[in-house]
Every structure is written in C-alpha cells, then in structure tokens.
Amino acid sequence: MRTFDLAPLYRSTVGFDRLFSLVDQLAGHNGNASGYPPYNIERTGEDAYRISVAVAGFAENELNIEAKGNTLTISGEKQTKTEDQKSETLYRGIAARTFERVFQLADYVHVSGASLEHGLLHVDLVRQIPEAKKPRRVAIGGNGNRQFVDAKAA
C-alpha cells in the first residue's frame, strides 16, 4: 500500500513521468518483492558512485553486467557442477540462485569499472556531463551595452 500520493506532482509538471516512475520503483511499488541479492549504493566522490552487490559463492564468469541506455543490469547464474562430487550438502545457507538486479541510472551516469572482492561485486559509476549541457555565461545585449550573466551563479 502506498503511503504517499504523487498525483499533485503530476498536475504541475511536464516531462517528469520517468522521474515519478523511478520514485515508485525506489519505494518498492514495482511488483518486485525479492531482496536477493542485497546491495549498497555509495557516493564515493563529487560525481562518483559505487554499487556493491553481495554475490558470495559466484565466480566472475557466472556474473554479467550490462549497461544499456540509462539501465544497469547485474545478473548471476550459478554453473552446475558436472564432476562427481564426493560430498553432499546437508544445509545450504548461502544462496546461489539465479538473480537479476536492474538499476535505473540518471542521465550522464556511466559505468567506469567493476571488480569482485571478498564476495562483493563493486560497480563504479561516474557522472560526466557533456560540455554542451554545462552552465555557461550568456550575453545580455541591447543599446550597445553588453552585460554577462553567469549561469553558474543563477
């Protein structure tokens, strides 16, 4: 059950439908109730982020990271062992089931690298705004007097 209503925001905004869908996903209203595998999202710098996913028991070749558009998909599939196993598992507390985690990335956020350390998959992200999208000074013209307005100060 949703504890907040976004309807008033829909009335006063144009073009932010995707933003509200992302808020719904973050709030857990996307129908995906699975919490496996657990993950952390950290800010490691001014424009740098890190997603850490607990993937204990998975090898590098059993994990897949795919970045397409503004979507980052991390999936894992445990390889079945074909060799004769001389032991049998009496209790399995470490989950090794197939999973897929999908993260919606903001505009201009790109994957800069990934590493697997001590059962944690770290995916490093960086936000790189193109020069054309950065604030710039705009000249105010009229009657020969030119004044510059610094868009950064606005």
Disulfide bonds with the S-S distance in Angstrom:
none
